[in-house]
Amino acid sequence: MNDNEIKVVELFAGVGGFRAGLERSSSRYETVWANQWEPDKKVQHAYDCYISHYGAVLSHVNNDIARVKCNIPAHDILVGGFPCQDYSVARTGAKGIEGKKGVLWWHIKDILLTHRPKYVVLENVDRLLKSPSSQRGRDFGVILRCLNDLGYAVEWRIINAAEYGYAQRRRRVYIVAFSSSTEIYRELESIARSNDGVQLYKRLYNNGFFSSIFPVQNSVSTRNLSELSINQADYVDLIELSENFSAPFYNSGIMINGRIVSKEVAPIEVKPTTLGEIRHTEPVDEKYFLNGSLEKWEFLKGAKKIPRVRPNGEPYYFSEGPVCFPDYLDRPARTMLTSESSVNRSTHVIEDAVTGKLRLLTPVECERLNGFEDDWTNTGMPEKFRYFTMGNSLVVPVVEKIGERLLEIV
């Protein structure tokens, strides 16, 4: 890549969160191809939002990635937020190894096999590291094995945006992979050859990819530390790994040549932006206010212990603790879900700044919680879908920081 242009391919683009973050960090990032596709949707609202900001051009594709991945051009960085699914694999006779149908990870793998970009930046829900519950860590292990077989080193970190100053307690795992042609790969390989696991995990605190932009507290403790291996010496192929692998993946880690060091790290926290600080200070439309009795909201938000019966006839109690009602204005918001604005336990309810009455968040306030510009999703989509896209999105300033860090190593 030259000094002026870093070619990016954006997968599962949504309303453009990855692109917005990278382009805020530098004008050197040029998105040469992007894909957004909602299966079984007649109207593609997220894609329409994307092209309203970035243009309706041939390189912005609204089609099933399985059909169009063959058209992807050469690129330096592949980015995307992909869903947490079942990553198990099976043997299929003459076809060899095959991943579960419909799982988008396998398309990412195919693209990496074809283009071998120098860097890969992926985002997922934090439970990826522990799924499935019956074989903890298998799914992430499958992903790491694939990346290892393709010649990539990996560093990951679970980042809670609120711990680094942003207005939402949104925990997501960010996975950055480095091809064998990069300097950072060679550095990790050199450390791994020295067989010094301590030096590998110290990078998670000091001079690793994430530590300079999302600093953590130094520690010499080996508690909550695991050293694992996923290379061919331990598992003949992906099938054997899929059937047998489980591991305690912690919130940060490094993989190089199949060797994995994972450690639980604690952030050096920054005072967060609060829900009150992103709240409208001007009057908002009456439609956002709660009308009538609050009894249903109080029930949904309150603690409860409800007797139920299992399918086999065994009685049990369904229990859940209380959720703040209304939400605290002097703290960051809870994690937004795609159901935001519905009559739901997880929906935020706040005191209005002007009237003091209880109301829902507006779409603009939800955009602010993810660090988008005001009215980013006000592109003609139904208001309900504006909430949905924000519940599905990432925190843009986190990606901006990652973009800045990448500029130091490209």
Salt bridges, closest charged atoms under 4 A:
GLU5 OE2 - LYS7 NZ 3.95
GLU23 OE2 - ARG19 NE 2.86
ASP86 OD2 - LYS100 NZ 3.01
ASP86 OD1 - ARG138 NH2 2.73
ASP110 OD2 - LYS69 NZ 2.65
GLU123 OE2 - ARG172 NE 3.56
ASP126 OD2 - ARG171 NE 2.88
ASP139 OD1 - ARG138 NH2 2.75
ASP149 OD2 - ARG145 NE 2.96
GLU183 OE1 - ARG186 NH2 3.38
GLU187 OE1 - ARG203 NH2 3.53
GLU189 OE1 - ARG193 NH2 3.67
GLU227 OE1 - ARG259 NH2 3.14
ASP237 OD2 - ARG91 NH2 3.16
GLU282 OE2 - HIS280 ND1 2.89
GLU314 OE1 - ARG310 NE 3.76
GLU320 OE2 - LYS304 NZ 2.92
GLU320 OE1 - ARG345 NE 3.42
ASP327 OD1 - ARG334 NE 2.82
GLU340 OE1 - HIS348 ND1 3.01
ASP352 OD1 - ARG359 NE 2.75
GLU365 OE2 - ARG359 NH2 2.80
GLU367 OE2 - ARG386 NH2 3.08
ASP374 OD2 - ARG368 NH2 2.81
ASP375 OD1 - ARG386 NH2 3.36
GLU383 OE2 - LYS287 NZ 3.43
GLU408 OE1 - ARG405 NH1 2.92
